[in-house]
């Protein structure tokens, strides 16, 4: 069972489970057990509990060691973005974990295989299973390759509300007027897409500009650029 996943993990990360039953447990949803009474195993919930704790510690340790110049606030902000469940769902999808989950028929028909909440649970359960099977060092290696490597790509920016962060930073000494001004908008291209450019202004002064496929995305990009510039000063 889950032989294809074992092959994928071996090829991509050099991981081979010593106890394949742990891997099966990590990918077994409760309703599958209800519909398969002869199945000799448990669902992922206990492993999910363990994996959540392992993820929190591993992420905190990685950030602490690799960003020595960051203060507590910066470390906490990135850690929160990284260990929130929405990021876990995307990380799980990238490895096609949804293809391997053992589901009950009802859950399958309801589209649970592609439900973010389930993928988040399975991701944590997998980390718990890997920790029990091979220890903290293997978990660190796996997360470094698949999760921590995404830090410098901006992957976790999507989970940070930079508009709110910018507002908090600018208004810490009192109210100021923050305005997002559209600078340009392209025509629809052959893929029916547009590009917007937006400037974020404070008291009439432009702090930064941003680009995006919608006004909302361009505003987010402008806020991110402004916030990061101000934090570097």
N, C-alpha and C positions, 0 to 999 in steps of 0.2 A: 504494500500500500504506500502511496506517495513516492514511488520509485522515481518518477520523472522529476519531482521536486528535489530529491536527493541528488540526482544527476546534475541538476541545475546548480545547486549549492556547491557541489564539488568542483564543477567547472568554473564557476564565477568567483567563488570565495575560498576554495580549498577546504570546505567544511564537509565532513562525513560524520553523521551521528553514530555514536557508539551504541546508543539505545534508541532504535527507531520508534519504539513505542512512545517516547516523549514527543517526538515530532508528530505522530498521529494524534496524540492527545491535544497538542497545541492547535490542531486544525479541525477538531471535532466540536461541532455546535450541539447544544443541549437537545434540540429537537431530533437530531439524528439518533441519539440514544433512545429517545421515546419510541421511535419507529423501528428500531433495530434492537430488540431486547436481548438478542443473543450476542450482540457486540460486546466484546470483553475489553472495556476501556472506560475512560472518563472524558468529560468535556473539558474545554480549555480554561474554565474560570479560575481554578487554583493557580495555574501557570500564569494567567493574566495578572493576578494579584502580585505574584513574585516579579514578573517582568516589568511591571510599572515601577517598582522600587529600584530594580537594577538600572532601568533607563534613567531615572532621576539621578542616581549616584554617578553613573558612567558619564553622563552629559556634564554634570557639575565638575567632575574631575578633569575632563578633557578641556573645558573652557578655562578652568583655573590654571592648568599647566601651560596652555598654548597662548593665552592672552595675558601675560604678566603685567602689562601696563594698564589694563582695564580696571576700573573701580567696581565696587559691588553693584552699583546700579546698572552699569553696562553689561556685566556678566549675567545679572538676573534677567534683564530684558531679553537677551538672546536665548537664555535657557528656557524661559517661558515660551518663546516662539517655537523652539525646537521640540519641546516635550508635550506640546498640546496635541490633542488627539487628531486634529485635522491633518497635521503633518504626518502622523503615523499612517493614516489611510493612504496618502499619496505615496509614501515610501513602500507600503505593502503592494499597491497597484503596480509600481514600477517593477517589482519582482514577480508579478502575476500570481500573488498569493491567493487571490480570489478564485483561481482555477482549481485550487487543491482543497478547499474547505469541504468537509463532510457535512452536508445539510439534510434536514428532513425535507420530504417532498413539498409540504406546505410552504416552508420557507423558500425553497427553490422557486416555486411558482410565484411567490410574492417578490421575487427579485432581490432577496437578501444577499446573494452572492456579490452584488455590486454595491451594497449598502455601506457607507463610510463607517457607521458605528460598529458594524461587524468586523470590518477590516482593521479598525483601530484595536479592537479586542484581540484579534488574531496576531497582529504585530507584537503586542505586548506578551502574549502567550508564547510566541516563537522565541522572543528574547529570554523569557523565563526558562523555556526548554533548553535553549542553547547554553544558558548559564549552568543549569544542573548537569548537563551532559559533558561540557568541556571547560567550564570555569570562566572566570572573569576575563582572562587574557584573550581568549578566543572571541568573547563578546566584544571586547575593545577593538580587536582587529576587524571584526565584521562591521561594527558601527563606524570605524574610521574610514573604511572603504565606501560604505553605502550612505551613511547619514552625515557624519562629520565633514566629509569631503564637499558637501553642498554648502557649507557656511560661506565660503568666498564667492560662490556663484550667485548669491542673492536669493536663493531658493526660499529662505525663511522670512524674507521681507514681506511676503504676501500675508503673513500671519501677524504683522505688526501694524497697528493703526498709526501711521506716521502723521496724519493730519491732527489727531488728538495729541500725539506726543509733541508736535511742533507748537500747538496752541498752549499746552501746559508750560513749555519752555519759554515762550515769548511773553506769557502773561504771569510769570511767577512774581514779578514786581508791580503788577497792576494791569489793568485792561489796555489792550492795544487793538487797533483795527487790522484784521487779517483778511485779505481779499485774493481770490483766485480769478485771474483774468485770462480769457482765451485769446491767444495770439494768432493762431492759424488753424485751418482745417482743410485737409486735402479732399479732393473728389474721390468717389468710390473707385477702387481699382478693379482689375479683372477678377479678383477674388471677393468682390463686394465688401472690401474693407476700407476704412479711413484712418488717417493719422491726425491726431490733435496735438497741439502745443499749447501749454498753459504756463503762466507765470504766477508765482505766489508773491504777493506784495504785503508789506507791513508799513503802515502809516505812509503809504504811497511809494515806498522804496522796494524795488524788486530784489528778493532774496535769492531766488533760483527759478529755473524753468524745468518743465518735465514734458515727456512725450508719452502718448498712449493711444490705443485703438478706440478709446472712448474718452469723453470729457472726464469721467470719474477716474479712469486709470491715469490720465495725464495729470490730474490734480494730485493723486497719490504719489506719482513720480516726482512732481515738483516739491511736495511736502517732504518726501524722503531726502531729496537732494539738499533742501534747505536745512533740515534737521541735522543731517550728518555734517554739513559745513559748519554749522554753529557749534556742534559738539566737539569739533576739532580745534576750535579757537581756544 
